Amino acid sequence: MAKTGFWVSVFLAVAIWLSFQGLTMAELRVTTGLDASERYDSNIYLRPDNEVSDFETDVGLNLGLEEEGATRTLHGRYTLNSVNFKRYSEKNYIGHSFDLGLDQQLSSSFSFLLNDTFYLSEEPIEQDPHITAVRKTRNRYYRNTAETGFSYVFGEEDRLSMTYSDSLLKNKAPDVEDSNEYGPGINLAYWFSHRHGLSLSYAWRRTDFETSSPLETNTMGAGYRYRWSPRTTLSIDYSLELFRDKGPGDNDYRVHNGSLGIERALSQVMSLSAHLGYYVRQQQTSPDNTGISYNLVLSRTFERGSLSLSGTGGARGEYTDAERRGFTDYKSVSLSGTYKLSASVTTNAMISYDHEESRDITSSRDDFWSGTAGVSYRILPWLSCSLNLMQRERYSSDADSQFRDTLVLFRLSATREWR
């Protein structure tokens, strides 16, 4: 892990140096903010029984940085949170989160890119919406995910990208392993003509664990794009993932995945992206595991709001989450929308469902429901408040992993912008 941490530090140092070169030549926006929120949580440990409720006061200080110039796009945000419980003060903690994005053009064809996300927390559910695992204790952990590399543009829509990614997880929870996933990747997009395009990709990843044996994956992909019309693009994609467990036993497997897709602008305010495929997992020690893979995004904008329906499904490896399931079948769907009642008042609502089933490292089945509804009010240009209600429930084949939780959150936010 130390080796990858060294290279990530080098890339971060280069990125920071590039970020501050020529700042005086472009307009730089700096924002400072203060958030104060009061939250009621009916089940702070997310237990299936003997639920413990409490009120939480969260005070956050944040600093933001944005710049959009002819040769650089930069954004960064750091937040410091002090979380205090009314009844269980021994669970008070200080949280941190950091997000940085940089796209620096080095020449007319070459550019440098960096994206980094860090958060330190003690919440049972992580901030990353793609991580559905739930921690059974309130212990400190942090996760840092970074991707950096170079991009070469050699045509109007032709691009070659070479990247290196690193994801580090550190825990104090005794039942969760530390992990570090890292490796390079390459992506090519090339259009033979206005209608016909090709995409190629390759990625190598190694995952080191605190005690378990390392894992390695090689993922190769190829795709064909056909521009049917200015508003419609069709696609055919195929990928092959080779998984290798460096420990004892014959746990290696390969996954074939093929799909057909369409991206269409249905109108000026409505768009559709849909992909449907089929995957086959092959392993010598067990029968083939097959299933449907899909991805759907349907969005609609209105004069006063927007509506979005999304769904995804297939199979993925879950080896670095708090609940290490291994090869997992999953399905997910969500519906969300926003609506402006007036220039100062905006409402929002979302409902989502996630299903996961694994017969790899553990035999488990989980269904997770979540629904939110809220309203925000801009009191002054620099001051706003919001009220949100959330209900989340999990049903699991593991009785200890089930829970029901209700949250009510009131937040007051103040922001100051400097130029």
WOQUIWO-V915988 format. One record per helix or strand of 2 or more residues. SS is the DSSP state (2 for helix, 1 for strand). FROM is the first residue (numbers start at 1). LEN is the number of residues. If there is no record, write none. Layout:
BEGIN
{{SS,FROM,LEN} {SS,FROM,LEN}}
END
This chain:
BEGIN
{{2,2,18} {2,23,3} {1,28,14} {1,54,15} {1,72,14} {2,89,3} {1,93,13} {1,110,12} {1,141,13} {1,159,13} {1,179,13} {1,196,14} {1,215,15} {1,232,14} {1,253,13} {1,270,14} {1,286,16} {1,305,14} {1,326,15} {1,345,15} {1,363,18} {1,383,14} {2,399,3} {1,403,16}}
END
